[in-house]
């Protein structure tokens, strides 16, 4: 062993003349202070590490903000897709119900759906058909009541209206159509 190792391993003894006892100097504290000095990083390196850490924290914060923004955008897009699918489903059902004004009936259907506890598109459309039948084409029974030809109507005017309608339909001529409309208005 060298002299330095012996000095480090042997505790330093001091005597106190006033009290008459021997005190050992804390060798472990001396070694710890020497190790701390060895472990100390120069100030320039500490500044460099601190700047790196701050830059990394800034990047992390920016990435978190960007991720939150992307998640928010994703949720908005999913909501839009859901709304568009629901609107398409409503439009399909309204076309099957023979709605005259698709936009108006869609808005009224969506209003009815928003008021329902459990939204049911088919039920909302059927309620709309009952409440506002003028928004939908009339069925065959309603159309027969509005036709110009009655079942047993064989008057000369009825025959001339029938003939004018057939001529306007087959020719597509505007004059023939106007003649048919005038005859129908007279009846």
C-alpha positions, 0 to 999 in steps of 0.5 A, a space after each residue: 500500500 502506498 502512503 496516500 492509501 494508508 492516510 486515506 484508510 486510517 482515521 485522523 485522530 485529534 485530541 482535545 486538550 480541554 476535555 481530554 478525549 480523542 476525536 476521530 475526524 469523519 473520514 467518510 465526509 472527506 471522501 464524499 466531498 472529494 467525490 462530489 468535487 470529481 462529479 461536479 460538471 463544469 458550468 458550461 456543460 451544465 448550461 448546455 445540458 439545461 438548454 437541451 432539456 428545455 428544448 426537449 421540454 418545448 418540443 414535447 409540449 408542442 407535440 402534445 398540443 399538436 396531438 390534441 389538435 389532431 384528436 380534436 380534428 379527428 373527432 370533428 371529422 367523425 361527427 361530420 361523417 356521422 351527420 352525412 350518413 344520417 342525412 343520406 339515410 333520411 334522404 333515402 327514406 324521404 325519396 321512398 316516401 315521395 317527398 316533394 321538397 326534399 330539403 324542407 322535409 329533411 329539415 323538418 325531419 331533423 327537427 323532429 329527431 332532435 325533439 325525440 328522446 330516442 331518435 327514430 328516422 322512420 317514425 319521424 318521417 311517418 309523423 311528418 307524413 301524417 302532420 303535413 301531407 302536402 309535402 308528399 306526393 299523394 297516393 293513387 287514391 288521391 290522384 284518382 280524385 284529382 283526375 279529369 276523367 271520371 269513371 262513367 263520364 262520357 260527355 262530349 267535353 270529357 271525350 274532347 279533353 281525353 282526345 286533347 290530352 292524348 294528342 298533347 302527350 303524343 306530339 309534345 306540341 305546346 299548342 296541343 298542350 295549351 288546348 288541353 289545359 284550356 279544355 280542362 279548365 272549362 270542365 
